[in-house]
């Protein structure tokens, strides 16, 4: 954790990860500590011709570890490897309809998160999403939020947030906001939160994580209670980064 930061890594993060510049000096230092552990523990693997350079490793680590700041963490304990594709890739998709029919077929993807140890990412999208830090989309935040969910054994069917048991006020807010997104999505209304979150509670948690870090001003204004839940969960206040900017 206390290993010194190689100057080329610092340069990569300053160039690729605008969030880094918004963090306080103490948070930057904490982030580097987390990144050193993350980079020492996790294997990266290139696929489809992707080359795993220091730029790839350091950029992914910086974004993934932003989610860990200020929290007691075991560094994504279920995760062992990160598979990098150069660009969108084709993955297999399974979908169950109400009659229990499973439809499978290839579809283009930018990322995925497996409970058994793997995150898959399109490098092109990692970089684009990192640069556009205020559009509400970030594939690394999304997939690593799924990892946080997996680590407490939370599944699509029951889970919202690790550590928020049924009946807690936080949980009530999440359930209410999830229901609202479902209703708005079905009615075709525009939503600040990506309607993809209506797929399942797990996707809801992943997309609200993206909104929280990338559109905190709008989220705090339109969904103050939900913002409060995530502020409590992540122990961070991105709205203040923007405000104090
Ligand atoms: Zn997802």
Boltz pocket constraint, residues with backbone or C-beta under 6 A from the ligand:
constraints:
  - pocket:
      binder: B
      contacts: [[A, 142], [A, 146], [A, 202], [A, 203], [A, 206]]
      max_distance: 6.0
